[in-house]
């Protein structure tokens, strides 16, 4: 990962052995894992008010050319628009950042040289801050993964999940599902056909995000206009399709590394929110052993609305 990312942090030289021979360490620590989280970056924050989060949707009476008729001197029909109540489980996700006394001693170079007043405390704080940032990143990755793949049927004493997009985007919820034969090659027509079916649903809003696997992104990048140039130098090779016009609406293309292989999602990010019962936060725990611990936790769930504006393709080869 590039050295200018937020996850690169300063590290201290350490000591090893009875004679405190200093190791020759790099001046930075680089986090080697941590793919982007396009879903969490796209959706809005919200609030949950219970261990099960509820919300309502209501639709319109479809026009037929006669449903709005009323006779002269009469009154229009009093149609009933019955709300539909939806819900999702509020999950608990957390990690504990810990710095043992031994780690702190190594971090601060104890026994090898004398530190200025206050420097020991500052370096110890840096150590726990680094561990907290690592664990916070892991929690965010876990939330992103569950918002994509979560299934409340998996909930147990050791697993706590809400329903994610792969599960909730289904025909039973009003979304459009294009189930291909396993191993179907990804072609542009599949996405255009899915977009057409979503448009046929007549949603109030259209999808704005196309979530793809890395393999699918490689194919989507070939869906580009032919560009003719007479330049013979300073040419830029390669191409990347960052937005795609389906013919019915335009979506931003994002690589979602935790999508199941063979699955592609058309998502209306404005109809999604991260509903927090307890927002993501860090809390220092009481010291009961030879380590300092800071707990990173959140209780949250995925709220989804207007699923008729969502779509899913399954069975793809990539």
BELRA-V97437 format. One record per backbone hydrogen bond with DSSP energy under -1.0 kcal/mol. NH is the residue of the N-H (numbers start at 1). CO is the residue of the C=O. Records with the same first field share a line. If there is no record, write none. Layout:
BEGIN
NH->CO / CO
END
This chain:
BEGIN
5->2
8->5
9->29
11->27
16->21
20->17
21->16
23->14
25->23
29->9
41->37
42->38
43->39
44->272
46->274
48->276
53->88
55->86
57->84
69->66
74->71
79->77
84->57
86->55
88->53
90->51
91->300
93->298
95->296
97->294
99->292
101->290
104->100
105->101
106->102
107->103
108->104
110->105
112->109
119->116
122->118
123->119
124->120
125->121
126->122
127->123
128->124
129->125
130->126
131->127
132->128
133->129
134->130
135->131
136->132
137->133
138->134
139->135
140->136
141->137
142->138
143->139
144->140
145->141
146->142
147->143
148->144
149->145
150->146
154->151
155->152
156->159
164->150
165->147
166->148
168->164
169->165
170->168
173->170
174->171
175->170
176->310
178->312
180->314
183->315
184->181 / 315
190->187
192->188
193->189
194->190
195->191
196->192
197->193
198->194
199->195
200->196
202->199
208->267
209->267
210->252
211->265
212->254
217->213
218->214
219->215
220->216
221->217
222->219
223->220
224->222
244->251
246->249
251->244
252->208
253->242
254->210
256->212
259->256
263->260
264->313
265->211
266->311
267->209
271->268
272->269
273->303
274->44
275->301
276->46
277->299
278->299
281->297
283->295
285->293
292->99
294->97
295->283
296->95
297->281
298->93
299->278
300->91
301->275
303->273
305->271
309->306
310->307
311->266
312->176
313->264
314->178
316->262
317->184
END
